[in-house]
Every structure is written in C-alpha cells, then in structure tokens.
Amino acid sequence: MLETTIDDLSPQVMGYVTERLLAEGALDVFVTSAQMKKNRPGSLLTVLCDERTAAAMRETLFRETSTIGIRTRRERRDCLERKIIQVRTQWGEVRVKESRLNGSVTNFAPEYEDCRRIAEANSVPLKQVQQEAVSSYLEQARSSPSLSGSATKPLSTKSHVA
C-alpha cells in the first residue's frame, strides 16, 4: 500500500491521478480528507497495489502530484468470493455482483454502469432500474437454490498481499 498526504493539489488533478493509477493496475485508489500540519486541510491519497506494480505507481505519484514523500507498507486484504449473476428487467439484462462467505450470500448489488446505461437509453429513473434489478435478483434467488446456498464450509475468502 502506498500513501501520501497532499495539501496543495487541484481536485481536478487528484481525480486525474486516481483514474490514471486505476488504469495502470491499482487494485483500489481512494482519497480521504486529512488535517495537515499548520492546521491546513488536505488529502490522504491511498493506493492499494501489488508489489510488482508499486514502483510504477510511486513514479506516477511523484510525476503527477505535488508530493515529496510516499509511505509504503505491506497489507493483507481479505476478499469474499464474488460472482456475477445476469438478471432480466423489462428494459434489458443487468449484471448483479454477488459476494459470499462460507457459501452464503452476504451482499449483492446491481452493476451501476448497466443500470445507468439502461436508464439513459429508456428515459427511466436510475433508481427504478436498480429496484427492478434487485427484485429480479431476489426472485431468481428464490427459484434457484444454488444462488442462495448456505453450505457450511471453511471460511472462503481470498487474501491478497498489497
């Protein structure tokens, strides 16, 4: 994980850097408000990346931001099993991301980009598409035991060292 605090960079540049780091292979990038020395508001920029991409990410941070120092440390990230389920709405197919712990569904959410595309193409509210995708998912889960499985297996997560 790479982190740096910045108090003198345009928000537009911060957004650009975030997108660029993700395009270069960062696992995740996020910006958190931070109180800097001398009581200045600033940002903590955090980059989750593999060790093999860390050097390139550091170079991007030095070239594209005003930082003069980057903290680097190893972290372990545990991830639930993920699966993409296709559901049908009256306007078209939507992917629903499902996560599981020990075989049981713990979270699910319609893919935002699918719902947005459908909402724009059909001139319907985004939340209406999302709600129908959730309803379709729940109906599909009720009719398919494999979707709502509750097997008791050892903890099933993936760990990544970043």
N, C-alpha and C positions, 0 to 999 in steps of 0.2 A: 504494500500500500504506500502510495506517495501522498504527502500533504504539504501544503504551503499556505501561508496567510498573506493576503494581499489587501492593501487599503488605498490603492491609487490607480485602479484599472477600471476603464469604462465597462458598464454592464453588457454592452454590445460585444466587446472583445471577450468578456468572460463567457458569454453564450457561444461565440465562435470557437473558443478554445475547447469548451465542453463537447461540442459537436465533433470537432476535429479529433479529440482524444478517443471518443467512441468509435469514430470511423477507422482509427488506427488500431483498434482492437482492445481498448479498455473494457473490462468487464462491467464497470459502472463508474460514473463520474457524478459527483454532487457538490453543491455549493451551500455552505451554511453561514449564516450571519455570525460574526465574531466581534468581540470588543477588543480592540488593539491597544497597544501601549499609547500613552499620552491621550487616552480616552477617545480614540478615533474609531468610528465604525469601519468594519472591514469584512472580509470574507475568508472562510476556510475552504480551500479547494482540495477535495479528496479524490484520488484516482485509485480505483481497485484494478490491479493488473497482474498478470503472471510475471514471474521473474524474468522470463525470456523477452518480454516486451518493455520491462521497466526502464531500461536505458533510453530507448527511443521516446518513451513518454516523458522522461526527465528532460530530454533535449527539447521536446515540444514545449514543455512548461517554461524552460529558460528562454527559448526563442520568442514565444508568443505572448508571454506575460511580463509583468514588471518584477517578478520575484527574484531575489538574490540568494535564496536558500530553499531546499526541499528536504523534508524529513522522509525517511524510508524505513519501513518495518515490515516484517513478515506477519501475516494474519491468516487465520483459517476461517473459511466461510463454509458453513453447512447449508445445503440446499435440499429442499423437498423434491421428490420425484415430480416431474412435470409431464403433462400430456396435453395435446391439442385435440379437442373434440369439435367436429363440424355440426352445427345445428342449422335448421332451416327456419327462416322467418318469412312473413308474407312478401318481403322485398328481396329476399335472396339469402345466400349462405353467410353465416358468421362463424368465425373460429372462436371457441371458448377455451381459455387456458385453465387447466385444472391442476391442482397440486395435491399430493397425497403424502400421508405419514402412516407408515405401517399398513399400507393398503387401503386406508380410509381417506376419502376426500376431505381435505381441511379447508380449501379455498377454491373458488372458481370465479372467473371474470370474463365477460365478452371482450374480444380484442377491440380496443378503441379505434384503430385505423379502419377495421372492417365496418364498424358501426358508423363511423364518420362518413366513409365513402357512401354507404347505403343511404344515410340521412340526407346527404347533399344531392345524391342522384335522384332521390324520390321526394325531395322537399318536405320531409317529415322531421319532427324534433329528434335530436340525437338521443335524448333520454327515452323516447318511445321505442326506438330501435333497440337500445340497451335492455329495456324492460322486457321486450318480446324475446330477445335472445336468452335472457335469464329464464323466462317462462318455458321456452322451448327446451333449454338445457335440463331444467328440473323435470319436465315431462319425459324427456328421453332417459334421464337417470332413473325415474320410477319404473319405466318399462324395460330397462336393461340392467339386470343385477351386476353385470361386470363394471358398470360405471359407478355404482355406489358401494362397491366391495368393502368389506370390513374384516378381512383376514387378519389374524394376529401373527405377525412375522417380526423378526428383529427390526429395530429402528432402521428405516430405509431413507437415508439421506445421502447426498453426495457431498464430499468435502473437497474444497479447493484451497490450496495454499496460495495466497496472493501477497 
